[in-house]
C-alpha cells in the first residue's frame, strides 16, 4: 500500500469513527474530490504525501483553493486538516 492510500485510509477510518457527524458522507465525498484535484494539480503530493510537511497547512489550503477556482467548502477544509493530522503516522 502506498503512502497516499495509507494517509487517505487513516482519514477515512477516523472520520467513520465520529458518530456525531450529521452528514458523514459529505467529507467522504470531499476526500474523493480532493484526491482528483490533487492528482491533476499536485501529483507529487499523491506520489509522496511527505511533501505536505514542507508546506504550511494554510498555504496549502490557499494553493488548493486557487487550483479549484472557488472557495473551499468546510468539508474540503476538514479533509486537508485531517491529512495534515495523520502525516505523522506515515
JOJO-V562388 format. One record per residue. N is the residue number from 0. RES is the residue in three letters. PSI is psi as a letter, one per 20 degrees, with the letter a starting at -180 (NA if undefined). Layout:
[[N:RES:PSI] [N:RES:PSI]]
//
This chain:
[[0:UNK:p] [1:UNK:r] [2:UNK:h] [3:UNK:g] [4:UNK:g] [5:UNK:g] [6:UNK:g] [7:UNK:g] [8:UNK:h] [9:UNK:g] [10:UNK:g] [11:UNK:g] [12:UNK:g] [13:UNK:g] [14:UNK:g] [15:UNK:h] [16:UNK:i] [17:UNK:n] [18:UNK:i] [19:UNK:i] [20:UNK:p] [21:UNK:h] [22:UNK:m] [23:UNK:h] [24:UNK:h] [25:UNK:g] [26:UNK:h] [27:UNK:h] [28:UNK:h] [29:UNK:h] [30:UNK:h] [31:UNK:g] [32:UNK:h] [33:UNK:g] [34:UNK:g] [35:UNK:g] [36:UNK:g] [37:UNK:h] [38:UNK:h] [39:UNK:g] [40:UNK:h] [41:UNK:l] [42:UNK:h] [43:UNK:h] [44:UNK:h] [45:UNK:g] [46:UNK:h] [47:UNK:n] [48:UNK:i] [49:UNK:h] [50:UNK:h] [51:UNK:h] [52:UNK:h] [53:UNK:i] [54:UNK:p] [55:UNK:q] [56:UNK:g] [57:UNK:h] [58:UNK:g] [59:UNK:g] [60:UNK:g] [61:UNK:g] [62:UNK:g] [63:UNK:g] [64:UNK:g] [65:UNK:g] [66:UNK:h] [67:UNK:h] [68:UNK:j] [69:UNK:r] [70:UNK:q] [71:UNK:q] [72:UNK:r] [73:UNK:h] [74:UNK:h] [75:UNK:h] [76:UNK:h] [77:UNK:h] [78:UNK:g] [79:UNK:g] [80:UNK:g] [81:UNK:h] [82:UNK:g] [83:UNK:h] [84:UNK:h] [85:UNK:j] [86:UNK:h] [87:UNK:i] [88:UNK:j] [89:UNK:NA]]
//
